[in-house]
Amino acid sequence: MTHETDTREAAATIATDGGRHCIVDLPMAAGESLQRLPHILRIMLENVLRNAGDDAPRAKDAILNWLSSGRSEEEIPFLPGRVLMHDTTCGPALVDIAGMRASLAEAGHDPSLLNPVLPVDVSTDHSVAVDVFGTSDALLRNMEREFGRNAERYRFMKWATRALTGVRVHPPGTGIMHTLNLERLASVVTTSRRDGASWAVPDTLIGTDSHTPMINGIGVLGWGVGGLEAESVFFGMPVMIRVPDIIGVRLTGRLKQGVLATDLALTVTERLRRIDLADRFVEFYGEGVSTLSAGDRAVIANMTPEFGANSGFFPIDEQTLRYLRETGRSAEHVRFVEEYAKRQGLWFDPKARPRYTDTIEIDLDEVEVSLAGPRRPQDRISAGATVEALAPMLAGRPVSDGQPGHGSVAIAAITSCTNTSDPRLLVAAGLVARKARRFGLTPPAWVKTSLAPGSPAAELYLRRAGLLKDLEAVGFGIVGYGCTTCIGNSGPLPAIIEQAMTEWGILPVAVLSGNRNFPGRVHPQLEAGFLASPPLVVAFALAGDVNRNILVDPIGRAASGEEIRLADLWPSGDEIDAALSTAMNAGDYDVSYERAEASETWRVLDAPATDLFPWDPGSTYIRRPPFAGFGKGTLLGTYAAHPLLVLGDDITTDHISPAGQIPQVGEAAEYLVERGENRRDLNVFASRRGNWEAMVRGLFTNKSVRNLLDPQIAPGFTLHAGSGEHLPLWRAAERYARKGSSVVVVAGERYGMGSSRDWAAKGVALLGTRAVLASSFERIHRSNLIGMGILPLRLPADRHPGNLHLRPGDQILIEADPNRISPRGPVPVTIRRASGTSETFIATAAIETGLEVEILRNGGIIPLILQRVINAEATSRETPAPEFTGNGERTRREASPTIRR
């Protein structure tokens, strides 16, 4: 059935405690089709009707026509209400903006025209490291080290709050961005002003972190994008997407006693990774959804990038309202959310069966206590199967009889927004610690333990329940409020572990309540890691190794000599509920956040108050990037290129551009030491993302990277075709550039999986890469490549890098005519062998929208933004600037975005 739309916007009003608001009348606009649409498309429909102007009728038809097949090739514009960032993704974006402003000024234009038209919240959570643990002053000392290392970056961020409209930075100590979003920033339904009228609208956002969909757990539509795409949205360009495929995940049954949200999240990740979810959205439905708390749902939604989708959406229901009350939202606001959702057809019905592109079913009754590992988050195992899971990594290694040995737990970390945002999981960990304390159990000396909650409110509710002292007694004192170990800021390993690795070659492991366990991510020296719920992290810390079935084997001995097993420590659901009732107080959230926001250290931090940032040529943190200007034109065209890197499957953004500790030896280290930095404290790569020269020297240096051009090539190096020398990538790229030679990267399946970091694309661009040819791409990295002007090409199924047998001297001819390139269009590719033979095949342009084609034709998103600013300069001087309310919300004016598409 084809729908045709009246050009008039379907508008109505709704009366609430806070007054009368205009709304887009979804039931009137969609009619009987509304209940057949997935909730995600209902929210997108509201968004296009309210924001798309003259394009609204076409976009509405595209969404409603999706119902006929559950698929569409039509594009729609989506304009989120706000943007969320963290310090190590906002840093590069703000450096880009500072560079763009400088370029505008140098070209004779007003740099202040480059200003966000959306409110931007920045969480400072990715820089705190676990330098100190196991002491009562660990939190204070780690925060002192954080400010000491990062003061220059923080001053730069503070400059942005003065120079740019609507940018708000939440200082160190305010928690992890996704927890902050859940507990403090998200409104579920909000209001905005347009032409003097108040509108009630769904809360929507994009975030420059792949785990942004965590907010889907409370019915807020948001997803992760790269920093480059976020920059375009800052300045008024919508997110252009195809009307997406929506995969419905039907949940039935109820979780068994002792099974936690983490176990379900790992099960969902395992199941959904079996299907291709690239550029697809996931929505949960069915009666099992109603058995899950908002905290449970948020844990699952957080793992969206691990199962490969754009979203893991749970619609609004009574559990959403309960969560809002528990986290201190006003009764008036909770009623507003309920009234709006029910009026607009956005309220969840557990018996409803909307139309989906495809569906799968998960029976909650079948979920078991689980881990994932030892190398990927989708590799779920029973919690008792660690011995079997680790065995392949031990094959060929010498036997280790001592302690610590193979499988010893080097790091046990309760970390990450994923599993510390739900109080139930932290309380469960506290109860395990309490029972262990009573038995006299403590972790062995080689285990580095830490607790880094996503929320500063955690300290209050754990202390109120008496559980904080129990956690501290077994080593899990609070070390910081930030990502810490999950992002690779785990600090140094215990000396006894490092000695055993050096002398005996042991393979230790990390056990963490995070979301990723790729080799080298948690710590550069750790290849194996298991993802676990917080109470299981405590249990493995007490055991000291993974060389046992944790579910049945003894974990330790009590002071009496009695063998203690997990069953002796594991809390029942009733025990958790009782402790929660003691722990929770809705007033904790305002108190803890207001205290953290009032940081005196942050307040006194000095920063420039100028439209243009004053670059310091001696800085090792903030350098003007060479790509933050008008560019040199498109990288498309017909050209022959040298393969700079040929890579296998599962190359993550951690492999491409590491975030963790900068090694004391290497190209990046030498660059920094030459400029006066302390070799023993070079900070983490994530903190150096404002310095392109440091970052380009760290590309592909993860020790598990293998360049298939030659098995002898070390990580971070390549074999230069002209000379036959093994060179650091950045030096080889310089040589190719001086000769005018093009280069490309070739990779296998799931290239760019993992974090949203745009530096994985910026770095590759600085190497001179014109195209990346891969068997498949992860969504955000694909978008970031396009943002840098690099063409992503999907290889045919029979042309995997492993069987292309590319060698130094081979060249790859790519015929990517800028005038003919199109979304998912064919691109001829010819491999010219050094031996004189050649072979041709057809690759597919991994382009999704017309806007992405425009970006590529302009040589990247930054040149396109700058050109649009210049084109709109005269108009922008006549148009009122966007206004912001006192709390950072934008006051919407229809004409305010000066460069909106």
Secondary structure, DSSP 8 states (H G I E B T S, - for coil): ------SS--EEEEEETTEEEEEE-HHHHHGGGGGGS-HHHHHHHHHHHHH-GGGHHHHHHHHHHGGGTT----EEEE--SEEEEEHHHHHHHHHHHHHHHHHHHHTTS-GGG---SS-EEEE--SS---SS-SSTTHHHHHHHHHHHHHHHHHHHHHHHHHHSTTEEEE-TTS--HHHHIIIII--SEEEEEETTEEEEEE-EEEESSTTGGGGGGGT-EEEE--HHHHHHHHTT--EEEE---EEEEEEES---TT--HHHHHHHHHHHHTTS--TT-EEEEESGGGGGS-HHHHHHHHHTHHHHT-S-EE--B-HHHHHHHHHTT--HHHHHHHHHHHHHTT-B--TT-----SEEEEEEGGG--SEEE-SS-TT-EEETT-HHHHHHHHHTTS----SSS-TTBEEEEEE-HHHHHSSHHHHHHHHHHHHHHHHHT----TT-EEEE--S-THHHHHHHHTTHHHHHHHTT--B--SS-GGGGT------HHHHHHHHHH----EEEESSS---TTTS-TT--EEEE--HHHHHHHHHH-BSSS-TTTS--EE-TTS-EE-HHHH---HHHHHHHHHHH--THHHHHHHHHHHT-HHHHT-----SSS----TT-SS----TTSSS-S----EEEEEEEEEE--S--BHHHHS--SB--SSSHHHHHHHHTT--TT---BGGGGTT-HHHHHTTTT--TT---TT-TT--TTEEE-TTT--EEEHHHHHHHHHHTT-EEEEEE-TTBTBS---THHHHHHHHTTEEEEEES-B-HHHHHHHHHTT-EEEE--TT--HHHH---TT-EEEEEE-TTT--TT-EEEEEEE-TTS-EEEEEEEE---SHHHHHHHHTTSHHHHHHHHHHHTHHHHHHS---EE-TTS-EE--TT--TT--
